[in-house]
């Protein structure tokens, strides 16, 4: 224990988003579903297996990974690639706002010239409906 009463594990506590990102990176790099132990090994054993299991369970609850039985536990697979997950997060944030027009206008106004041109091109290619 440290002087503050916390159990010391050598590393400062990392934000949950950083841990989730590491677990997702391991899953994306894999060519097959991974068990928590396999994810732990892919991360170099830096995290306790129980921590990895907790992160995978949270990702499953969010719909970010699927799972299938593997022995007494589960093996996990990401539901989307990294760009798909980012797009879903953007949609989630946009859905939280009543004034979507202002949010989108501000988003576009903050794009670089290159990204704005890319967005225009994507919208034109999709018939302007964004799909």
Order of alpha helices (4+ residues) and beta strands (2+ residues): alpha-beta-alpha-alpha-beta-beta-alpha-alpha-alpha
